[in-house]
């Protein structure tokens, strides 16, 4: 008959509670209590960390274990101060132990109280660390020699002498600060650190040799990484010393089968006969063959499987391979660690209610047993959440729930098997098992492979921490994607979700064109809504009122009713869907950010994010499907058929959809998009709705306010829509605007005639000025009369060529006449010529002289002594000048035209232009920018410079008959202005690469001489003393 391991084997008495010497890492402080700790333990929760420290520490004080040294880590539950206080209290006051410890531990302890000594590294006693410990142990005099005349390290024997065989607990807290201070104290050729290290080393060695001495160190944390190298090395040395004191176990490679012999030797006192083992081996081989025949795996030969079982019995052959996956974990010792781990597996099998195990394997780990759980989590502490949620939690874990449904333990075995293959902490360590490996390792007598296959599938769907990479399944300390999303979504605070919704809706509804609304407020407080300046889209979740009640009350209370647009809905259930879908989207976005593109989850996360995004946009579309716009009947609802399409990245953005809706009949054409192309109806509407009755003139600010407060007034596109309508009305003469900010509507009296005069050129040969005359409000066949005096009548001469009128007169007045009599004659328009003064220096054999000229003819006066040229000599011919530098000032006058120029004439023989690069300067000569490259080089150089002005600019864009010429005449032009004009012409001519030429007829002014030089170099203009002024 096939025997189970419990029937065939007998374990040693120590196996089920097997414990090897070893330390744990952390920091704690001892606290004493006058009530022997009763109040302390009444308020204390016994964590796993505390339970382990209390059990192992008190067993050591009772002489039951070889573990003498403990180094506690911060990761231990309960807090470092709490744990050390608990151990100190129970060591010192045995009556309290039964209130805290389980009966199986209490049975192994004696009732003898321990002496407790505490050293806090933040203290600095005069008798040093060893003197303080000795004082608390009542042996201060015995240690006096080691501190009275300076620090000296007590030896091992000195420590053993003051401690003896009495139960003694020594607690060290915050040692690193003491080490730091010790570094500053010089002792001989070193520091007190050397003395301290020797003292502690001797203490630890002494503690190992004493049967009932327990030493606990605390606060060796990463925050003291550099400072505590000595302590870390010291602890490692002591731990190696402890290994030498324990029973010797020869290291064994997990690659061979020798380890199984050691396990059988150490854990079992009796094993079955070879015949019994052969029977088990053959039964297992048959089950693996059955699994292969069922298509679950590809098996090795049956003989090989049977031979492996004979070598590893009572353990499953896979046991060694699974342990090998985590043997390189930090602090895991291959032989000793395996012994203790195997003992916990055996404990799990022996505590199992059913006697149905034929080979012991990691699938049998009873993780509801605290000893087993602690053993596994000591190997990989990060997997504790995975264990409690997915594998074992006293019936509440996912695997246990599956087992309850399937009425078996198949899911727990699958989960425990995969867990044992997931414990590796080694860098690039192997983790996980393939599905067929799991089925093969679980195949056993009296079990069907189908039940493990079914349990595997269910576990994969429900487990939170089970991951897959390629074909390998493993547990990880992070939840798998679906459950991570679920947990993350459920844990989001509502305030964060609301903020995310506001951000998303702000982005989706952002006012870019600003034609319908200029600002978006999502779920605002009522007092945050300010309608005084522009139209605002307010987004509020539906509350089953139409419109939402709060907004309805607000609308009735504000004067600027026509500035409010509301987006909402009528279904609160849909609003809940928005929140749920946003929670899921927010969760996956957060999770996806932490997934590297090379991670196996990356593609899955991207798909999940895309799906969540779609669900969220669909929820928005179904929820926010009603607009409420101002009307004479109040906020008027308009249902958006099929909802707004959120998430659009094209021209069909949500804002555009809302604009289209508002401009449709469904919203009574509230948004007047046609006003941009056909403003005429809106002129009349504005005059009817926005002007006070019986008043033709009204302040423009009042018109703007009436547009904001009158819900019947349509929305003109943009924040300046009404201002743009005004510009068009003014340009068409329908309205007039005064300098006082008032606006007047027509009809108006007919305009009187006028004349627009544009100068073209001055003919230097004839002295004539040439200009164009354009009659205004003078009919289709106007007449223009002119006279040198301001009094012009129809008896005066008539201009015969309005396009190119020529005259040598310096001043003329022009009067336009409408022959039809429709428009009355207006005032005569004055024209005054622009006098251009020129000079030329002549070098004669015996002297120098300067010749002056002016166009058109005018009287010239001059000075060369710096006085006012208006009062200077009348020029009647060349003027003699000296050979030195001369300042020549000239004044010209003809009729009402005047001009003044200043010329600096350099000394004789000088041809260089002396320019101060920091002072303003002018160039008087004509400059030509003949190519597009030159023009844009000038723009690039000077567009940002201040104080640069060109005079008499003629701009040509294009070539030949298709070219366009713009004359700026007397209007000064800067480079930035000129560049804008060129860009506009090119754009409107639809010739972005059109040729550009610029002629600067009347010179240029510069803020600095440096800029003038740079311009001349770019333009190819020669600078001479006669052409530069500074």
ZAMARGU-4260 file (C-alpha; in steps of 0.2 Angstrom, whole numbers, plus 5000, padded with zeros to 4 digits):
<rodrens>
0) 5000/5000/5000 | 5006/5017/4995 | 5012/5026/5011 | 5011/5045/5014 | 5026/5054/5022
5) 5018/5055/5038 | 5015/5037/5038 | 5032/5032/5032 | 5043/5045/5041 | 5046/5051/5058
10) 5053/5068/5061 | 5065/5073/5075 | 5058/5082/5090 | 5066/5099/5085 | 5061/5099/5067
15) 5044/5106/5069 | 5051/5121/5078 | 5068/5121/5070 | 5078/5137/5073 | 5096/5140/5068
20) 5107/5154/5074 | 5105/5171/5065 | 5102/5189/5067 | 5090/5201/5061 | 5093/5219/5057
25) 5086/5235/5065 | 5087/5249/5079 | 5077/5250/5095 | 5079/5258/5112 | 5075/5252/5129
30) 5062/5260/5140 | 5060/5256/5158 | 5043/5256/5167 | 5038/5257/5185 | 5023/5247/5183
35) 5033/5232/5176 | 5025/5236/5159 | 5007/5232/5162 | 5001/5248/5154 | 5013/5246/5140
40) 5007/5229/5135 | 4989/5234/5137 | 4991/5246/5123 | 5003/5236/5113 | 4999/5226/5097
45) 5010/5210/5095 | 5017/5212/5078 | 5026/5198/5069 | 5043/5208/5072 | 5040/5210/5090
50) 5034/5192/5092 | 5050/5186/5084 | 5061/5197/5095 | 5053/5192/5111 | 5053/5174/5107
55) 5071/5173/5101 | 5078/5185/5114 | 5069/5177/5129 | 5074/5159/5123 | 5092/5165/5123
60) 5091/5172/5141 | 5084/5155/5146 | 5099/5146/5138 | 5088/5138/5124 | 5096/5145/5109
65) 5114/5149/5102 | 5108/5166/5095 | 5116/5179/5106 | 5116/5194/5095 | 5102/5204/5087
70) 5103/5218/5075 | 5086/5225/5072 | 5080/5234/5056 | 5068/5248/5055 | 5057/5238/5044
75) 5052/5228/5059 | 5034/5231/5064 | 5030/5240/5080 | 5044/5253/5080 | 5062/5251/5086
80) 5059/5259/5103 | 5043/5249/5105 | 5052/5232/5102 | 5067/5235/5113 | 5055/5241/5127
85) 5045/5226/5125 | 5060/5214/5126 | 5067/5223/5141 | 5051/5223/5151 | 5048/5204/5148
90) 5066/5200/5152 | 5066/5210/5168 | 5048/5206/5174 | 5045/5187/5170 | 5027/5188/5177
95) 5022/5199/5162 | 5027/5186/5149 | 5012/5175/5150 | 5001/5190/5146 | 5011/5192/5129
100) 5019/5176/5124 | 5010/5160/5117 | 5010/5145/5128 | 5022/5135/5117 | 5035/5148/5120
105) 5031/5150/5138 | 5034/5132/5141 | 5052/5134/5135 | 5056/5148/5146 | 5062/5149/5164
110) 5056/5162/5177 | 5072/5170/5181 | 5073/5189/5178 | 5087/5196/5168 | 5098/5210/5171
115) 5095/5224/5158 | 5108/5237/5153 | 5104/5250/5141 | 5116/5262/5131 | 5110/5276/5121
120) 5123/5282/5108 | 5117/5300/5109 | 5123/5300/5127 | 5142/5303/5131 | 5145/5297/5149
125) 5162/5301/5157 | 5166/5282/5160 | 5162/5278/5142 | 5151/5265/5135 | 5159/5250/5144
130) 5158/5260/5161 | 5140/5264/5158 | 5136/5245/5155 | 5146/5240/5170 | 5137/5252/5181
135) 5120/5246/5176 | 5126/5228/5179 | 5132/5233/5196 | 5151/5230/5192 | 5157/5248/5190
140) 5172/5246/5201 | 5178/5231/5191 | 5178/5242/5175 | 5185/5258/5183 | 5203/5254/5177
145) 5196/5255/5159 | 5190/5273/5160 | 5198/5282/5175 | 5214/5287/5167 | 5208/5287/5149
150) 5198/5275/5138 | 5205/5257/5137 | 5195/5243/5129 | 5190/5229/5141 | 5195/5211/5135
155) 5183/5197/5132 | 5187/5189/5149 | 5183/5206/5158 | 5166/5206/5150 | 5163/5188/5154
160) 5168/5192/5172 | 5155/5206/5175 | 5141/5197/5165 | 5144/5179/5171 | 5130/5166/5169
165) 5116/5176/5175 | 5103/5181/5162 | 5109/5197/5155 | 5101/5208/5141 | 5112/5222/5134
170) 5103/5235/5123 | 5112/5247/5111 | 5103/5261/5103 | 5109/5274/5091 | 5127/5268/5091
175) 5132/5278/5076 | 5132/5295/5085 | 5143/5288/5098 | 5155/5282/5084 | 5154/5300/5076
180) 5159/5308/5093 | 5172/5295/5096 | 5181/5299/5080 | 5185/5316/5087 | 5193/5310/5102
185) 5212/5306/5100 | 5219/5291/5108 | 5237/5287/5105 | 5240/5286/5086 | 5222/5283/5083
190) 5205/5288/5089 | 5193/5282/5102 | 5184/5273/5088 | 5198/5260/5088 | 5196/5258/5107
195) 5177/5257/5105 | 5178/5244/5091 | 5189/5233/5102 | 5178/5235/5117 | 5162/5230/5107
200) 5170/5216/5098 | 5176/5208/5114 | 5159/5210/5122 | 5150/5201/5107 | 5163/5187/5107
205) 5160/5186/5126 | 5141/5186/5124 | 5143/5171/5111 | 5153/5161/5124 | 5141/5165/5138
210) 5125/5154/5139 | 5112/5167/5144 | 5118/5184/5137 | 5108/5193/5124 | 5114/5208/5115
215) 5103/5219/5104 | 5109/5233/5093 | 5098/5246/5085 | 5098/5260/5073 | 5111/5254/5061
220) 5102/5263/5047 | 5106/5269/5030 | 5105/5287/5036 | 5122/5283/5044 | 5129/5273/5029
225) 5146/5281/5029 | 5148/5283/5048 | 5144/5266/5053 | 5156/5255/5042 | 5165/5250/5058
230) 5149/5244/5066 | 5143/5235/5051 | 5160/5226/5049 | 5160/5223/5068 | 5143/5214/5067
235) 5148/5204/5052 | 5164/5198/5061 | 5154/5193/5076 | 5141/5184/5066 | 5156/5174/5057
240) 5162/5171/5075 | 5145/5164/5080 | 5145/5152/5065 | 5162/5145/5071 | 5154/5142/5088
245) 5139/5133/5081 | 5139/5115/5076 | 5149/5113/5060 | 5140/5110/5044 | 5150/5108/5028
250) 5144/5119/5014 | 5134/5109/5001 | 5131/5115/4983 | 5112/5114/4979 | 5117/5108/4962
255) 5119/5090/4969 | 5108/5078/4979 | 5119/5078/4994 | 5109/5091/5002 | 5094/5079/5003
260) 5105/5067/5013 | 5108/5082/5025 | 5090/5086/5026 | 5085/5068/5030 | 5099/5067/5043
265) 5095/5083/5052 | 5076/5083/5051 | 5070/5065/5051 | 5074/5051/5064 | 5066/5037/5054
270) 5063/5034/5035 | 5054/5020/5026 | 5061/5006/5017 | 5068/5007/4999 | 5053/4996/4994
275) 5041/5009/5000 | 5051/5023/4992 | 5051/5014/4975 | 5032/5012/4976 | 5031/5031/4979
280) 5043/5035/4965 | 5034/5024/4952 | 5017/5031/4957 | 5023/5049/4954 | 5031/5044/4937
285) 5014/5037/4932 | 5005/5053/4937 | 5018/5064/4927 | 5015/5052/4912 | 4996/5055/4914
290) 4998/5073/4913 | 5009/5071/4898 | 4995/5061/4890 | 4982/5074/4894 | 4992/5087/4884
295) 4998/5097/4899 | 5017/5095/4897 | 5031/5086/4889 | 5039/5074/4902 | 5056/5066/4904
300) 5058/5047/4904 | 5048/5039/4918 | 5064/5030/4924 | 5073/5047/4926 | 5059/5054/4936
305) 5058/5038/4947 | 5077/5039/4950 | 5076/5057/4955 | 5063/5054/4968 | 5073/5039/4975
310) 5087/5052/4978 | 5077/5066/4985 | 5064/5056/4996 | 5054/5062/5006 | 5056/5078/4996
315) 5050/5081/4979 | 5064/5083/4966 | 5059/5101/4962 | 5062/5106/4980 | 5081/5108/4976
320) 5078/5118/4960 | 5066/5130/4968 | 5077/5134/4983 | 5091/5137/4971 | 5081/5151/4963
325) 5083/5161/4979 | 5099/5154/4987 | 5109/5170/4982 | 5097/5182/4991 | 5106/5193/5003
330) 5108/5185/5021 | 5102/5168/5015 | 5115/5155/5019 | 5114/5140/5008 | 5115/5126/5020
335) 5108/5133/5036 | 5095/5143/5027 | 5089/5128/5017 | 5088/5118/5033 | 5077/5130/5042
340) 5066/5133/5026 | 5065/5114/5024 | 5060/5112/5042 | 5046/5125/5039 | 5039/5115/5024
345) 5040/5099/5034 | 5030/5108/5048 | 5017/5113/5035 | 5015/5095/5030 | 5014/5088/5048
350) 5001/5101/5053 | 4990/5098/5038 | 4973/5091/5043 | 4973/5078/5028 | 4986/5064/5028
355) 4988/5064/5009 | 5005/5070/5005 | 5017/5057/4997 | 5032/5069/4993 | 5036/5085/5002
360) 5037/5101/4991 | 5035/5120/4992 | 5017/5119/4986 | 5013/5112/5004 | 5019/5128/5013
365) 5006/5132/5026 | 5007/5151/5025 | 4994/5153/5038 | 5006/5147/5051 | 5016/5162/5057
370) 5033/5152/5058 | 5031/5147/5040 | 5025/5164/5035 | 5039/5173/5044 | 5052/5161/5036
375) 5046/5164/5018 | 5045/5183/5021 | 5062/5183/5029 | 5068/5177/5012 | 5058/5191/5002
380) 5049/5203/5014 | 5042/5212/4999 | 5030/5198/4995 | 5020/5198/5011 | 5006/5208/5003
385) 5005/5196/4988 | 5004/5181/5000 | 4990/5188/5011 | 4980/5194/4996 | 4983/5180/4984
390) 4989/5164/4993 | 4985/5163/5012 | 4975/5173/5024 | 4965/5161/5034 | 4952/5158/5020
395) 4951/5176/5013 | 4965/5175/5000 | 4961/5173/4982 | 4968/5155/4981 | 4958/5150/4996
400) 4942/5157/4989 | 4945/5147/4973 | 4949/5131/4984 | 4932/5134/4993 | 4923/5135/4976
405) 4932/5119/4969 | 4932/5110/4985 | 4951/5106/4985 | 4967/5114/4989 | 4973/5115/4971
410) 4974/5134/4969 | 4984/5135/4986 | 4996/5122/4979 | 4998/5131/4963 | 5000/5148/4972
415) 5013/5142/4984 | 5023/5133/4971 | 5024/5149/4960 | 5028/5159/4976 | 5043/5148/4979
420) 5049/5152/4962 | 5047/5171/4965 | 5058/5173/4980 | 5074/5178/4972 | 5081/5195/4976
425) 5097/5193/4966 | 5100/5205/4952 | 5095/5197/4935 | 5090/5182/4946 | 5079/5169/4938
430) 5061/5170/4943 | 5045/5161/4939 | 5038/5144/4932 | 5030/5139/4916 | 5013/5132/4916
435) 5019/5115/4911 | 5032/5115/4925 | 5019/5119/4938 | 5008/5105/4932 | 5023/5093/4932
440) 5028/5098/4950 | 5011/5096/4957 | 5007/5079/4949 | 5004/5067/4963 | 4995/5051/4967
445) 4976/5053/4969 | 4976/5070/4961 | 4971/5074/4943 | 4981/5086/4932 | 4965/5094/4927
450) 4961/5101/4944 | 4978/5110/4945 | 4975/5116/4927 | 4958/5123/4931 | 4964/5131/4947
455) 4979/5139/4938 | 4967/5148/4926 | 4956/5154/4940 | 4970/5160/4950 | 4978/5170/4935
460) 4961/5179/4933 | 4958/5184/4951 | 4976/5186/4959 | 4982/5203/4962 | 5000/5200/4962
465) 5003/5186/4949 | 5012/5192/4934 | 5018/5184/4918 | 5033/5188/4907 | 5034/5178/4892
470) 5030/5160/4898 | 5035/5163/4916 | 5023/5166/4929 | 5028/5174/4946 | 5022/5184/4961
475) 5029/5201/4962 | 5027/5215/4976 | 5017/5225/4964 | 4999/5222/4960 | 4996/5216/4942
480) 4989/5229/4930 | 4970/5226/4932 | 4970/5225/4951 | 4982/5240/4952 | 4970/5250/4942
485) 4956/5245/4952 | 4965/5249/4969 | 4972/5265/4963 | 4955/5271/4956 | 4946/5267/4972
490) 4959/5275/4983 | 4959/5292/4974 | 4952/5306/4985 | 4937/5314/4978 | 4946/5331/4978
495) 4959/5324/4967 | 4947/5317/4955 | 4937/5333/4954 | 4953/5343/4951 | 4958/5331/4937
500) 4941/5333/4929 | 4942/5351/4930 | 4959/5350/4921 | 4953/5339/4908 | 4937/5349/4904
505) 4948/5365/4904 | 4959/5357/4891 | 4945/5350/4881 | 4934/5367/4881 | 4949/5379/4881
510) 4944/5395/4872 | 4956/5397/4857 | 4945/5405/4844 | 4936/5414/4858 | 4922/5418/4846
515) 4908/5411/4857 | 4916/5412/4875 | 4932/5419/4881 | 4935/5410/4898 | 4930/5393/4905
520) 4926/5389/4923 | 4923/5371/4927 | 4913/5367/4943 | 4917/5384/4951 | 4910/5391/4967
525) 4897/5404/4963 | 4907/5418/4969 | 4921/5414/4957 | 4910/5419/4942 | 4914/5436/4936
530) 4904/5441/4921 | 4908/5460/4920 | 4921/5459/4906 | 4918/5445/4894 | 4908/5429/4891
535) 4911/5414/4902 | 4907/5396/4899 | 4902/5388/4916 | 4903/5369/4917 | 4893/5361/4931
540) 4888/5343/4934 | 4869/5340/4932 | 4859/5340/4947 | 4842/5334/4940 | 4836/5353/4939
545) 4836/5361/4922 | 4846/5372/4923 | 4855/5367/4939 | 4847/5376/4953 | 4862/5386/4959
550) 4866/5393/4942 | 4847/5397/4940 | 4848/5408/4956 | 4864/5416/4951 | 4858/5420/4933
555) 4843/5430/4941 | 4855/5440/4952 | 4868/5447/4940 | 4866/5462/4928 | 4877/5454/4915
560) 4866/5440/4910 | 4871/5440/4892 | 4889/5435/4897 | 4884/5418/4904 | 4884/5401/4894
565) 4881/5385/4903 | 4886/5367/4899 | 4878/5354/4909 | 4866/5339/4907 | 4851/5332/4915
570) 4856/5315/4922 | 4866/5313/4938 | 4869/5295/4935 | 4879/5300/4920 | 4889/5312/4931
575) 4894/5297/4942 | 4900/5287/4926 | 4911/5302/4922 | 4919/5301/4939 | 4921/5282/4938
580) 4929/5282/4921 | 4940/5296/4926 | 4946/5287/4941 | 4951/5272/4931 | 4959/5283/4918
585) 4969/5293/4931 | 4974/5277/4939 | 4981/5269/4923 | 4989/5285/4918 | 4998/5285/4935
590) 5003/5267/4933 | 5008/5268/4915 | 5021/5282/4919 | 5031/5270/4930 | 5031/5256/4917
595) 5047/5256/4906 | 5044/5254/4887 | 5054/5238/4888 | 5043/5231/4902 | 5032/5216/4897
600) 5017/5226/4904 | 5020/5241/4893 | 5010/5236/4879 | 4996/5230/4890 | 4996/5247/4900
605) 4995/5256/4883 | 4980/5246/4878 | 4972/5249/4895 | 4975/5267/4894 | 4968/5269/4877
610) 4952/5260/4882 | 4950/5270/4898 | 4953/5286/4888 | 4939/5281/4876 | 4927/5276/4890
615) 4930/5293/4899 | 4927/5303/4883 | 4911/5293/4880 | 4905/5297/4898 | 4909/5315/4895
620) 4899/5315/4879 | 4884/5307/4887 | 4884/5318/4902 | 4888/5336/4896 | 4875/5336/4882
625) 4865/5352/4886 | 4869/5370/4883 | 4860/5384/4892 | 4861/5401/4883 | 4854/5418/4888
630) 4837/5423/4880 | 4822/5435/4884 | 4814/5420/4893 | 4829/5416/4904 | 4842/5403/4902
635) 4836/5393/4887 | 4841/5375/4885 | 4847/5367/4869 | 4850/5348/4868 | 4866/5343/4859
640) 4861/5329/4848 | 4873/5314/4851 | 4883/5324/4863 | 4899/5334/4861 | 4913/5324/4853
645) 4927/5326/4866 | 4945/5322/4862 | 4946/5329/4845 | 4963/5336/4840 | 4957/5343/4823
650) 4948/5358/4818 | 4932/5350/4825 | 4937/5354/4843 | 4924/5355/4857 | 4924/5374/4856
655) 4920/5373/4837 | 4906/5361/4840 | 4899/5373/4853 | 4901/5388/4841 | 4892/5378/4827
660) 4878/5374/4839 | 4876/5392/4845 | 4876/5398/4828 | 4862/5386/4823 | 4843/5388/4824
665) 4843/5376/4839 | 4850/5391/4849 | 4841/5404/4839 | 4857/5410/4830 | 4863/5416/4847
670) 4881/5417/4840 | 4881/5429/4825 | 4895/5422/4815 | 4888/5430/4799 | 4891/5447/4807
675) 4909/5446/4801 | 4904/5445/4783 | 4887/5454/4783 | 4887/5467/4797 | 4872/5477/4790
680) 4858/5469/4799 | 4868/5470/4815 | 4870/5489/4813 | 4851/5491/4813 | 4849/5479/4828
685) 4862/5488/4838 | 4854/5504/4835 | 4837/5497/4840 | 4843/5487/4855 | 4858/5496/4862
690) 4854/5514/4860 | 4843/5523/4872 | 4826/5528/4864 | 4825/5545/4856 | 4844/5548/4858
695) 4856/5548/4843 | 4871/5550/4854 | 4876/5539/4869 | 4892/5534/4878 | 4900/5519/4870
700) 4903/5511/4887 | 4884/5511/4889 | 4882/5502/4873 | 4894/5489/4879 | 4885/5487/4895
705) 4868/5485/4887 | 4876/5471/4876 | 4881/5462/4891 | 4865/5464/4901 | 4852/5462/4887
710) 4849/5443/4884 | 4840/5447/4867 | 4856/5454/4860 | 4866/5441/4849 | 4884/5437/4853
715) 4896/5445/4840 | 4911/5434/4837 | 4926/5437/4849 | 4929/5447/4864 | 4930/5463/4853
720) 4915/5458/4842 | 4905/5474/4846 | 4920/5485/4844 | 4924/5477/4827 | 4905/5481/4822
725) 4908/5499/4827 | 4924/5500/4816 | 4914/5494/4801 | 4900/5506/4805 | 4912/5520/4807
730) 4921/5516/4791 | 4904/5515/4781 | 4899/5532/4788 | 4884/5524/4798 | 4890/5529/4815
735) 4902/5543/4821 | 4913/5544/4836 | 4918/5559/4845 | 4933/5563/4855 | 4923/5562/4871
740) 4920/5543/4870 | 4902/5546/4863 | 4895/5537/4848 | 4882/5544/4836 | 4871/5534/4824
745) 4865/5541/4807 | 4858/5547/4796 | 4870/5562/4796 | 4870/5578/4786 | 4879/5577/4769
750) 4898/5579/4770 | 4905/5595/4763 | 4918/5594/4749 | 4937/5592/4753 | 4953/5588/4744
755) 4966/5575/4749 | 4984/5580/4743 | 4998/5567/4741 | 5015/5573/4736 | 5024/5563/4723
760) 5041/5571/4719 | 5051/5587/4717 | 5058/5590/4699 | 5076/5597/4703 | 5078/5602/4685
765) 5063/5613/4684 | 5060/5617/4703 | 5043/5610/4702 | 5033/5600/4715 | 5022/5586/4708
770) 5007/5579/4718 | 4991/5571/4716 | 4974/5579/4721 | 4959/5568/4726 | 4942/5577/4728
775) 4931/5571/4742 | 4912/5572/4742 | 4912/5582/4725 | 4902/5571/4714 | 4908/5561/4699
780) 4914/5576/4689 | 4922/5587/4702 | 4931/5603/4699 | 4946/5609/4710 | 4951/5628/4710
785) 4967/5634/4717 | 4975/5650/4723 | 4991/5656/4733 | 4980/5664/4746 | 4968/5656/4758
790) 4953/5663/4749 | 4949/5652/4735 | 4933/5654/4724 | 4926/5647/4708 | 4934/5662/4699
795) 4951/5655/4702 | 4961/5643/4690 | 4955/5625/4689 | 4967/5610/4691 | 4968/5602/4674
800) 4978/5586/4679 | 4972/5580/4696 | 4984/5565/4695 | 5000/5575/4692 | 4998/5593/4696
805) 5014/5603/4694 | 5018/5620/4702 | 5033/5631/4707 | 5023/5639/4721 | 5028/5636/4738
810) 5011/5637/4745 | 4994/5634/4737 | 4976/5632/4743 | 4963/5620/4734 | 4944/5621/4734
815) 4933/5606/4728 | 4917/5610/4719 | 4902/5597/4717 | 4895/5603/4700 | 4878/5594/4705
820) 4876/5604/4721 | 4873/5589/4731 | 4888/5593/4743 | 4892/5611/4749 | 4910/5617/4746
825) 4920/5615/4761 | 4936/5624/4768 | 4950/5626/4756 | 4964/5614/4759 | 4982/5621/4761
830) 4997/5613/4753 | 5015/5618/4758 | 5030/5613/4748 | 5044/5603/4756 | 5060/5613/4754
835) 5076/5603/4751 | 5092/5612/4755 | 5108/5605/4747 | 5127/5611/4748 | 5142/5608/4739
840) 5160/5612/4744 | 5172/5618/4730 | 5191/5618/4732 | 5198/5632/4722 | 5217/5635/4719
845) 5219/5648/4733 | 5203/5646/4744 | 5188/5635/4748 | 5170/5640/4745 | 5153/5632/4748
850) 5138/5633/4736 | 5120/5632/4742 | 5104/5626/4732 | 5086/5624/4737 | 5071/5615/4728
855) 5060/5623/4724 | 5066/5641/4724 | 5067/5650/4740 | 5076/5663/4750 | 5092/5656/4759
860) 5100/5663/4774 | 5115/5656/4782 | 5128/5657/4797 | 5145/5649/4800 | 5147/5656/4817
865) 5134/5646/4826 | 5121/5659/4827 | 5103/5657/4822 | 5102/5655/4803 | 5085/5663/4802
870) 5094/5680/4805 | 5109/5675/4795 | 5115/5683/4779 | 5105/5681/4763 | 5113/5669/4751
875) 5117/5677/4734 | 5132/5666/4728 | 5146/5654/4734 | 5152/5658/4751 | 5171/5658/4755
880) 5175/5647/4770 | 5192/5643/4779 | 5202/5627/4778 | 5197/5622/4795 | 5181/5612/4800
885) 5165/5623/4798 | 5148/5622/4805 | 5136/5628/4791 | 5118/5632/4796 | 5105/5636/4782
890) 5087/5642/4783 | 5076/5642/4768 | 5059/5651/4766 | 5046/5653/4752 | 5029/5658/4756
895) 5023/5648/4771 | 5036/5634/4768 | 5052/5634/4779 | 5066/5622/4782 | 5083/5622/4792
900) 5098/5612/4789 | 5115/5610/4798 | 5130/5604/4789 | 5147/5600/4796 | 5161/5604/4783
905) 5177/5595/4787 | 5194/5603/4786 | 5202/5605/4769 | 5209/5589/4763 | 5199/5577/4774
910) 5189/5564/4765 | 5185/5553/4780 | 5169/5554/4790 | 5172/5556/4808 | 5158/5548/4818
915) 5155/5546/4836 | 5147/5529/4837 | 5138/5533/4853 | 5129/5548/4847 | 5114/5551/4835
920) 5118/5553/4817 | 5109/5556/4800 | 5113/5552/4782 | 5106/5564/4769 | 5110/5554/4753
925) 5097/5543/4744 | 5100/5524/4748 | 5093/5510/4738 | 5090/5492/4744 | 5090/5484/4727
930) 5087/5466/4732 | 5076/5456/4743 | 5091/5449/4752 | 5098/5466/4756 | 5081/5472/4762
935) 5079/5457/4774 | 5097/5459/4780 | 5093/5477/4785 | 5077/5470/4794 | 5086/5457/4803
940) 5099/5469/4809 | 5088/5484/4814 | 5070/5477/4818 | 5074/5477/4836 | 5084/5493/4837
945) 5076/5510/4843 | 5078/5527/4835 | 5080/5521/4817 | 5069/5531/4805 | 5069/5531/4786
950) 5062/5547/4776 | 5054/5547/4759 | 5052/5528/4757 | 5047/5521/4741 | 5043/5502/4742
955) 5041/5491/4727 | 5034/5473/4729 | 5034/5462/4713 | 5041/5465/4696 | 5036/5474/4680
960) 5018/5477/4676 | 5013/5466/4691 | 5023/5476/4703 | 5015/5486/4717 | 5023/5502/4723
965) 5019/5511/4740 | 5025/5529/4743 | 5026/5534/4761 | 5030/5552/4756 | 5033/5562/4772
970) 5028/5548/4784 | 5043/5542/4793 | 5045/5523/4793 | 5055/5512/4804 | 5062/5494/4799
975) 5049/5485/4809 | 5034/5494/4801 | 5041/5492/4784 | 5043/5473/4786 | 5025/5471/4792
980) 5019/5481/4776 | 5029/5470/4765 | 5023/5454/4773 | 5005/5460/4771 | 5007/5464/4753
985) 5015/5448/4749 | 5001/5438/4758 | 4987/5448/4750 | 4996/5447/4733 | 4998/5428/4736
990) 5016/5430/4731 | 5026/5425/4746 | 5042/5426/4737 | 5039/5442/4727 | 5054/5453/4724
995) 5056/5468/4736 | 5065/5484/4733 | 5066/5499/4745 | 5072/5517/4740 | 5075/5529/4754
1000) 5075/5546/4745 | 5077/5558/4759 | 5089/5550/4770 | 5088/5541/4787 | 5091/5545/4806
1005) 5100/5533/4818 | 5100/5533/4837 | 5119/5530/4836 | 5133/5532/4824 | 5137/5514/4825
1010) 5120/5509/4818 | 5123/5522/4804 | 5139/5513/4799 | 5131/5496/4799 | 5117/5502/4788
1015) 5128/5510/4776 | 5138/5494/4774 | 5123/5483/4771 | 5115/5496/4759 | 5131/5499/4750
1020) 5130/5518/4753 | 5146/5528/4753 | 5148/5539/4768 | 5156/5556/4764 | 5157/5572/4775
1025) 5144/5580/4764 | 5131/5566/4766 | 5133/5563/4785 | 5127/5574/4799 | 5130/5572/4818
</rodrens>
